[in-house]
Amino acid sequence: MIGTYAAVVAVCGASLAIGQAAIALCGVRQWSWLSPAVGLSLLCAICWGTVRLPGGGVTSTLVVAALVIAAALYLRRRVEGVGEALRVGGPVALLAFVAVSLPFAVEGHFGILGTGVNPDMSQHLLASDQLAQGVSSQLLNDGYPLGPHAIAVALKEGLGVGLVEGFSGLTMAVAILASLTALAMLGVLAPIHRTAGALLVGLPYLVAAYLAQGAFKETTQALIVLAFVLALREASRRTAWRPMPLRFVPAAILAVGSVYVYSFPGLIWLLATAVLWTGAGLTRGRSAEGGAGPAAGRSALLAIAVFLVGTLPELGRMIDFRGFETFDPSGPGLGNLFGQISPLEALGIWPSGDFRVAPGDGVVPPFAFYLGAAFAFALLIHGLLWCWRRREGALVAGLFAAATVYAATRIGGPPYTAAKALEVAAPLVASVILLPLLSRASRRFRGTASARVMAVAYVVAAAGCSLLALANAPVGPASYSPALAELRPRLTDGSTLVLAPAELLDERHGVRYIAWELRGDRVCIEPETAAGGKPPPGIRFVLAPLAEGAAAELSEGTWSADTWIASAPYRGFRARRAVVPYMLWERIGPVRGRSECPLIAVRQARQGRG
């Protein structure tokens, strides 16, 4: 618990300090709620750029710590409104922190988020473990963006927290930073309205559902897309920003962060938003607002230069990433889904603990899904009209860009990719619904009674759905070892029996976790108390936990053959390989009988059906 929360505080604190300093260097002298997302983007780039230097994660931590100290010194007496920012952002951060702690509170322990629902964390942990050791990995060779992984390694090496705690803390921090970023748009509202709105923009249903399955990459990309839209909004609507030559640089930094989080596909949302926003501004004559014209063109060129400098080191890896399985038509397919995800889920009212389940497959009747979606859709249409009339061009452009990306992936891509596009769009959908709705409901803006009723209805329903998704999150083992992944290639010629601690199997979704780690083979999973006596028929390999003190004996070279025989889980097995915390045992002589172990297919394990 302490390690996870330490990681949350470290990521949030560093992001806020570094992000605000970067915005201040652009000429802004007032606190900006773009700082959380801008800082996280810089953090991804900085950690990835330093984690491969001598010293690895320790070097990254020292560099980030130095930048945080330098940022604090630079911001002293240069930025106004810090006290007001604490007053406004404090309740939002605290409530978001409580919300993202819900999965661990419900499960009663900390561990790997999403175990049994989304197995992707397995490869992220393995890649990060190899990155921390300075060795190559499949993801590294494929050009996979590893900015968040570098942050996890820096947390591990610098703070001494485990990789599981680092990723959990990072995932939680992203949701908190997203809620704070929403204040760039909602900060002028009354306290209760801005707090509720910020939480729902930062944690709409689909984002909460993806967080519940440990999908930190998608939630980070959703934050960056939201912040990019709000950065364009700030650059064109805030009087203090318009004269600044560097007013588009925060947006450029967010684009840099997107590359280190999502590689070149992440730029699709940003480029589409920028094009639509520029086109809408030219159509409606936004030059009077400072959104177009020669000065804006020069500012845009400066921002492009910053983006090119920031992403040039990653260019080769972006080219390599083109061959990743995601872009293969026969690649991920459904992934961990059961079918296409309804686009209505992006509206925020979807009363299901599992976003993959179709209406009617759970306790809630189907009409409740469609009634809530119809209400939210009506509010979305109202919000679009309201935003268009009030020249909220960035929000409208961002929403249409996200809708276009989703439509393209739905038509030409697999359901797995389309679902991710829908999740990235969810905060923008919530923004277009909530900004007009809460503005009309706020007494500060002479809100009407009917507007307040609709606002309460949507906020309560949407918040309930987000909390339901978080409460339904499975939480797996509290620690990670690459042992099973390393041993998997040795288990291809026979059935394997895994003996694991009962607590792991009963309380930490260990069966599904082990099934994924050993996917592609015939695997039986039993508690370690099943050892002894006659082994099951057809078993060639047994994976059993190392006896207490065995790891130390192995490292010292004092574990003898006699010890191997004495500690064998069954008679007739010999020790073949030790990878802490497991020992691989192989049957001596021919394998007799027919194995009853099921084949753990990759597809089956990915859906959590192993």
Secondary structure, 3 states (H helix, E strand, C coil): CHHHHHHHHHHHHHHHHHHHHHHHHCCCCECCCCHHHHHHHHHHHHHHHHCCCCCCHHHHHHHHHHHHHHHHHHHCCCCECHHHHHHHHHHHHHHHHHHHCHHHHHHCCCCCECCCCCCHHHHHHHHHHHHHHCCCCHHHHCCCCCHHHHHHHHHHHHHCCCHHHHHHHHHHHHHHHHHHHCHHHHCCCCHHHHHHHHHHHHCCHHHHHHHHCCCHHHHHHHHHHHHHHHHHHHHHHCCCCCCCCCCCHHHHHHHHHHHHHHCCCHHHHHHHHHHHHHHHHHHCCHHHHCCCCHHHHHHHHHHHHHHHHHHHHHHHHHHHHHHCHHHCCCCCCCCCCCCCCCHHHHHCCCCCCCCCCCCCCCCCCHHHHHHHHHHHHHHHHHHHHHHHHCCCHHHHHHHHHHHHHHHHHHHHCCHHHHHHHHHHHHHHHHHHHHHHHHHHHCHHHCCCHHHHHHHHHHHHHHHHHHHHHHHCCCECCCCCCCHHHHHHHHHCCCEEEEEECHHHHHHCCHHHHHHHHCCCCEEEEEEHHHCCCCCCCCEEEEEEECCCCHHHHHHHCCCCHHHHHHHCCCCCEEEEEEECCEEEEEECCCCCCCCCCCECCHHHHHCCCC
